Amino acid sequence: MSQLELHGVVQRYGAHTVVDGVDFRLETGTIACLLGPSGCGKTTLLRCIAGFEDIAGGEIRIHGQPVSRPGRRVPPEKRQVGMVFQDYALFPHLTVADNITFGLSRAPEPERRRRLDELLATIGLAGQGHKYPHELSGGQQQRVALARALAPRPQLVLLDEPFSNLDVDLRERLSVEVREILKSEGMTAILVTHDQHEAFAMADEVGVMFDGRIQQWDSPYNLYHKPANRFVADFVGQGVFIRGNVLDARRVEVELGVLESGVPVECSQGCMACGKGCGVEVLLRPDDVVHDDRSPQQAEVLHKAFRGADILYTLRLDSGTEVLSLVPSHHNHALGEKIGIRLDVDHVIAFKTAVPG
């Protein structure tokens, strides 16, 4: 059953439309993410789902029940929604135990104690319920905030940029931990973030937002390998666009060779693979450009970024075009050096060449 449904949701601030006709549904037990740059409308949309804001159009349903329509809004406390805020919002004067059980004030004491013990064990803080928030690390505080949201067993958990105050290493580790906690509790959840690494680490489904609209709602794999439009291709992952020419319905030629495409390549005239040499722009990811000493194709090393196991090289082709290549770090080449490369492209991502205005 769908735990959350949005139908044509619109939100405006004055004359400015922030959320513009958003549709999606979330099945029970699914973790989803609203991913996009600052100002795209993702946090506003989350606030509408939580019930903190009215909507100007459309409808929001939770567990089949309408909770938001224009002129009608069920209050947040009656939506059975748990919220995890960016700043944790823990009560500093309450212990960890009291913070977690804050939403269980009407439950019998044995039930509160049982739920507290379950959650302390789940978040890895068993035996630490007596501590206060200031005695915990940032990661521990975030887990307590999550446990407080989960305590009443809500139908839906909303997480608003929950890891933005943490360092990179802790973010990556905690995003995996939080996913495991949510899955162990069988919770349905939505995360809001601008960080695609967090989105991919946590979410089963990701909605990429821009300009108030969902540009693509899909699995992380499809967002990376099968982006629906140029914005998604640019925003998700790394890569550069290089010029290409359509040869036929399944082939496009670029400077480094001919690519076989699994789907029709859209050409610049707007038709599908007319075979007349129409121009397209092809996205090459760093993992599409493979270092190969035996290849006759050569490229000059312009920049290098050491990443531990890998080095991200920026390479210049003979034409002056620059591409990226992710290479195992034991292949340590100097700036200015020429290295052999070849293409290994499983998914051809091509868009029609923009026509100058």
RAFENQUI-V87978 format. One record per pair of residues at least 12 apart in sequence whose C-alpha atoms are under 10 Angstrom apart, sorted by the first residue. I is the first residue (numbers start at 1). J is the second residue. Records with the same first field share a line. If there is no record, write none. Layout:
I->J + J
This chain:
1->25 + 26 + 27 + 28 + 29 + 63 + 64
2->25 + 26 + 27 + 28 + 29 + 30 + 61 + 62 + 63 + 64 + 188
3->25 + 26 + 27 + 28 + 29 + 30 + 61 + 62 + 63 + 64 + 65 + 155 + 156 + 188 + 189
4->24 + 25 + 26 + 27 + 28 + 49 + 60 + 61 + 62 + 63 + 64 + 65 + 66 + 155 + 156 + 188 + 189 + 190
5->23 + 24 + 25 + 26 + 27 + 49 + 59 + 60 + 61 + 62 + 63 + 64 + 65 + 66
6->21 + 22 + 23 + 24 + 25 + 26 + 49 + 58 + 59 + 60 + 61 + 62 + 66 + 68
7->21 + 22 + 23 + 24 + 25 + 57 + 58 + 59 + 60 + 61 + 69
8->20 + 21 + 22 + 23 + 24 + 57 + 58 + 59 + 60
9->21 + 22 + 23 + 24 + 45 + 48 + 49 + 55 + 56 + 57 + 58 + 59 + 60 + 68 + 69 + 70 + 213
10->22 + 23 + 45 + 48 + 54 + 55 + 56 + 57 + 58 + 59 + 69 + 70 + 212 + 213
11->41 + 44 + 45 + 48 + 53 + 54 + 55 + 56 + 57 + 58 + 70 + 212
12->44 + 54 + 55 + 56 + 57
13->56
17->41 + 56 + 211 + 212
18->39 + 40 + 41 + 42 + 44 + 45 + 210 + 211 + 212 + 213
19->40 + 41 + 42 + 43 + 44 + 45 + 48 + 55 + 56 + 57 + 209 + 210 + 211 + 212 + 213 + 214
20->41 + 45 + 56 + 57 + 58 + 210 + 211 + 212 + 213 + 214
21->57 + 58 + 212 + 213 + 214
22->45 + 57 + 58 + 59 + 209 + 212 + 213 + 214 + 215
23->58 + 59 + 60 + 213 + 214 + 217
24->60 + 207 + 214 + 217
25->60 + 61 + 62 + 217
26->62 + 63 + 156 + 188 + 189 + 190 + 205
27->63 + 188 + 189
28->63 + 155 + 156 + 186 + 187 + 188 + 189
29->155 + 156 + 182 + 183 + 184 + 185 + 186 + 187 + 188 + 189 + 204
30->156 + 182 + 183 + 186 + 187 + 188 + 189 + 190 + 203 + 204 + 205
31->156 + 157 + 158 + 179 + 182 + 183 + 186 + 187 + 188 + 189 + 190 + 191 + 199 + 202 + 203 + 204 + 205 + 206
32->158 + 188 + 189 + 190 + 191 + 192 + 199 + 200 + 202 + 203 + 204 + 205 + 206 + 207 + 217 + 218 + 219
33->158 + 159 + 189 + 190 + 191 + 192 + 193 + 194 + 196 + 198 + 199 + 200 + 202 + 203 + 204 + 205 + 206 + 207 + 208 + 217
34->46 + 160 + 190 + 191 + 192 + 193 + 194 + 196 + 199 + 203 + 205 + 206 + 207 + 208 + 209 + 214 + 217
35->191 + 192 + 193 + 194 + 195 + 196 + 198 + 199 + 200 + 206 + 207 + 208 + 209 + 210 + 214 + 217 + 235 + 236
36->192 + 193 + 194 + 195 + 196 + 207 + 208 + 209 + 210 + 211 + 212 + 214 + 215 + 232 + 235 + 236
37->193 + 194 + 195 + 208 + 209 + 210 + 211 + 235
38->193 + 194 + 209 + 210
39->209 + 210 + 211 + 212
40->194 + 208 + 209 + 210 + 211 + 212 + 213 + 214
41->209 + 210 + 211 + 212 + 213 + 214
42->160 + 191 + 192 + 193 + 194 + 207 + 208 + 209 + 210 + 211 + 212 + 213 + 214
43->159 + 160 + 161 + 191 + 192 + 193
44->212
45->192 + 212
46->83 + 158 + 159 + 160 + 190 + 191 + 192
47->76 + 83 + 158 + 160
48->60 + 67 + 68 + 73 + 76
49->61 + 62 + 67 + 68 + 76 + 79 + 81 + 156 + 158 + 190
50->67 + 68 + 74 + 75 + 76 + 77 + 79 + 80 + 81 + 82 + 83 + 156 + 157 + 158
51->67 + 68 + 73 + 74 + 75 + 76 + 77 + 78 + 79 + 81
52->73 + 74 + 75 + 76 + 77
53->68 + 73 + 75 + 76
54->68 + 69 + 70 + 71 + 72 + 73 + 74 + 75
55->68 + 69 + 70 + 71 + 72 + 73
56->68 + 69 + 70 + 71
57->69 + 70 + 71
58->70
59->72 + 73
60->73
61->79
62->79 + 80 + 81 + 155 + 156
63->79 + 80 + 155 + 156
65->79
66->79
67->79
79->154 + 155 + 156
80->152 + 153 + 154 + 155 + 156 + 157
81->149 + 150 + 152 + 153 + 154 + 155 + 156 + 157 + 158 + 188 + 189
82->103 + 146 + 147 + 148 + 149 + 150 + 151 + 152 + 153 + 154 + 155 + 156 + 157 + 158 + 159 + 189
83->145 + 146 + 148 + 149 + 150 + 154 + 156 + 157 + 158 + 159 + 160 + 189 + 190
84->142 + 143 + 144 + 145 + 146 + 147 + 148 + 149 + 150 + 157 + 158 + 159 + 160 + 161 + 162 + 191
85->142 + 145 + 146 + 149 + 158 + 159 + 160 + 161 + 162 + 163
86->142 + 145 + 159 + 160 + 161 + 162 + 163 + 164 + 165 + 192
87->138 + 141 + 142 + 145 + 160 + 161 + 162 + 163 + 164 + 165
88->133 + 138 + 141 + 142 + 143 + 144 + 145 + 146 + 160 + 162 + 163 + 165
89->141 + 142 + 145
90->132 + 133 + 134 + 141 + 142 + 144 + 145 + 148
91->132 + 133 + 145
92->132 + 133 + 134
93->132 + 133 + 134
94->130 + 131 + 132 + 133
95->128 + 129 + 130 + 131 + 132 + 133 + 134 + 135
96->116 + 120 + 125 + 128 + 129 + 130 + 131 + 132 + 133 + 135 + 136 + 141 + 144 + 145 + 147 + 148
97->112 + 113 + 116 + 117 + 119 + 120 + 127 + 128 + 129 + 130 + 131 + 132 + 144 + 147 + 148
98->116 + 129 + 130 + 131 + 132 + 148
99->129 + 132 + 133 + 144 + 145 + 147 + 148 + 149 + 151
100->112 + 115 + 116 + 119 + 120 + 129 + 144 + 145 + 146 + 147 + 148 + 149 + 150 + 151 + 152
101->113 + 115 + 116 + 119 + 147 + 148 + 149 + 150 + 151 + 152
102->148 + 149 + 151 + 152
103->148 + 149 + 150 + 151 + 152 + 153
104->116 + 148 + 151 + 152 + 153
105->152
107->152
112->151 + 152
115->147 + 150 + 151 + 152 + 153
116->129 + 147 + 148 + 151
117->129
118->147 + 151
119->143 + 144 + 146 + 147 + 148 + 150 + 151 + 181 + 185
120->143 + 144 + 147
122->143 + 147 + 177 + 180 + 181 + 182 + 184 + 185
123->140 + 142 + 143 + 144 + 146 + 147 + 177 + 178 + 180 + 181
124->140 + 143 + 144 + 177
125->140 + 143 + 144
129->144
133->145
137->166
138->163 + 165 + 166 + 167 + 170
139->163 + 165 + 166 + 167 + 170 + 171 + 173 + 174
140->174
142->162 + 163 + 165 + 166 + 174 + 178
143->162 + 174 + 177 + 178 + 181
145->162
146->158 + 159 + 162 + 178 + 181 + 182
147->181 + 182
150->181 + 182 + 185 + 187
153->185 + 186 + 187
154->187 + 188 + 189
155->186 + 187 + 188 + 189
156->187 + 188 + 189 + 190
157->182 + 187 + 188 + 189 + 190 + 191
158->188 + 189 + 190 + 191 + 192
159->189 + 190 + 191 + 192 + 193
160->190 + 191 + 192 + 193
161->191 + 192 + 193 + 194 + 195 + 198
162->174 + 175 + 191 + 192 + 193 + 198
163->175 + 193 + 195 + 198
164->193 + 194 + 195
171->197 + 198
172->197 + 198 + 201 + 202
173->198 + 201
174->198 + 201 + 202
175->197 + 198 + 199 + 200 + 201 + 202 + 203
176->198 + 200 + 201 + 202 + 203
177->201 + 202
178->201 + 202
179->201 + 202 + 203 + 204
180->202
182->202
189->203
190->202 + 203 + 205 + 206
191->203 + 206
192->206 + 207
194->208 + 209 + 235
195->236
196->208 + 220 + 235 + 236 + 237
197->220 + 236 + 237
199->220
200->219 + 220 + 221 + 223
201->220
202->220
203->219 + 220
204->218 + 219 + 220 + 221
205->217 + 218 + 219 + 220 + 221 + 222 + 223
206->218 + 219 + 220 + 221 + 222 + 223
207->219 + 220 + 223
208->223 + 231 + 232 + 235 + 236
209->231 + 232
210->231 + 232 + 235
215->227 + 228 + 229 + 230 + 231 + 232
216->228 + 229 + 231 + 232
220->236
223->235 + 236 + 237
224->236 + 237 + 238 + 285 + 347 + 349
225->237 + 285 + 346 + 347 + 348 + 349
226->347 + 348 + 349 + 350
227->349 + 350
228->349 + 351
229->349 + 350 + 351
230->281 + 283 + 349 + 350 + 351 + 352
233->283 + 285 + 349 + 350 + 351
234->283
237->285 + 286
238->283 + 284 + 285 + 286 + 287 + 324
239->282 + 283 + 284 + 285 + 286 + 287 + 288 + 323 + 324 + 325
240->281 + 282 + 283 + 284 + 285 + 286 + 321 + 322 + 323 + 324
241->280 + 281 + 282 + 283 + 284 + 285 + 321 + 322 + 323 + 349 + 350 + 351
242->254 + 255 + 256 + 280 + 281 + 282 + 283 + 284 + 321 + 322 + 323 + 350
243->255 + 279 + 280 + 281 + 282 + 283 + 321 + 350 + 351 + 352 + 353
244->256 + 257 + 258 + 259 + 267 + 277 + 278 + 279 + 280 + 281 + 282 + 283 + 350 + 351 + 352 + 353
245->258 + 265 + 267 + 268 + 273 + 275 + 276 + 277 + 278 + 279 + 280 + 281 + 282 + 353
246->258 + 259 + 264 + 265 + 266 + 267 + 268 + 272 + 273 + 274 + 275 + 276 + 277 + 278 + 279 + 280 + 350
247->259 + 265 + 273 + 274 + 275 + 276 + 277 + 278 + 279
248->260 + 261 + 264 + 265 + 272 + 273 + 274 + 275 + 276 + 277 + 278
249->261 + 262 + 263 + 264 + 265 + 266 + 267 + 272 + 273 + 274 + 275
250->262 + 263 + 264 + 265 + 273 + 275 + 348
251->263 + 264 + 265 + 273 + 275 + 348
252->264 + 265 + 267 + 273 + 275 + 277 + 278 + 279 + 280 + 281 + 282 + 348 + 350
253->277 + 279 + 280 + 282
254->280 + 281 + 282
255->297 + 317 + 318 + 319 + 321
256->289 + 297 + 298 + 317 + 341 + 342 + 343
257->297 + 342 + 343
258->343
259->282 + 343 + 344 + 345 + 346 + 347 + 348
260->345 + 346 + 347 + 348
261->345 + 346 + 347 + 348 + 349 + 350
262->346 + 347 + 348 + 349
263->347 + 348 + 349 + 350
264->348 + 350
265->280 + 282 + 348 + 349 + 350 + 351 + 352
266->278 + 279 + 280 + 281 + 349 + 350 + 351 + 352 + 353
267->279 + 280 + 281 + 350 + 351 + 352 + 353
268->280 + 281 + 351 + 352 + 353 + 354 + 355
269->352 + 353 + 354 + 355
270->351 + 352 + 353
271->352
278->352 + 353
279->350 + 351 + 352 + 353 + 354
280->349 + 350 + 351 + 352 + 353 + 354
281->349 + 350 + 351 + 352 + 353 + 354
282->348 + 349 + 350 + 351 + 352 + 353
283->323 + 347 + 348 + 349 + 350 + 351
284->323 + 324 + 325 + 343 + 344 + 345 + 347 + 348 + 349 + 350
285->323 + 324 + 325 + 326 + 345 + 349
286->312 + 313 + 314 + 323 + 324 + 325 + 326 + 327
287->312 + 324 + 325 + 326 + 327 + 343 + 344 + 345
288->323 + 324 + 325 + 326 + 342 + 343 + 344 + 345 + 346 + 347 + 348
289->313 + 315 + 323 + 324 + 325 + 326 + 327 + 341 + 342 + 343 + 344 + 345
290->324 + 325 + 326 + 327 + 340 + 341 + 342 + 343 + 344 + 345
291->313 + 325 + 326 + 327 + 328 + 331 + 339 + 340 + 341 + 342 + 343
292->327 + 339 + 340 + 341 + 342 + 343
293->338 + 339 + 340 + 341 + 342
294->339 + 340 + 341 + 342
295->339 + 340 + 341 + 342
296->339 + 340 + 341 + 342
297->317 + 318 + 338 + 339 + 340 + 341 + 342 + 343
298->315 + 316 + 317 + 318 + 337 + 338 + 339 + 340 + 341 + 342
299->314 + 315 + 316 + 317 + 318 + 319 + 320 + 321 + 322 + 323 + 336 + 337 + 338 + 339 + 340 + 341 + 342
300->313 + 314 + 315 + 316 + 317 + 318 + 320 + 322 + 333 + 334 + 335 + 336 + 337 + 338 + 339 + 340
301->313 + 314 + 315 + 316 + 317 + 322 + 324 + 333 + 334 + 335 + 336 + 337 + 338 + 339
302->314 + 315 + 316 + 322 + 323 + 334 + 335 + 336 + 337 + 338
303->315 + 316 + 324 + 334 + 335 + 336
304->324 + 325 + 326 + 332 + 333 + 334 + 335
305->326 + 329
306->327 + 328 + 329 + 332
307->326 + 327 + 328 + 329
308->328 + 329 + 330
309->326 + 327 + 328 + 329 + 330
310->325 + 326 + 327 + 328 + 329 + 330 + 331 + 332
311->325 + 326 + 327 + 328 + 329 + 330 + 331 + 332 + 333
312->324 + 325 + 326 + 327 + 328 + 329
313->325 + 326 + 327 + 332 + 333 + 335
314->326 + 335
315->335 + 336 + 337 + 338 + 339 + 341
316->336 + 338
317->338 + 341
325->341 + 343
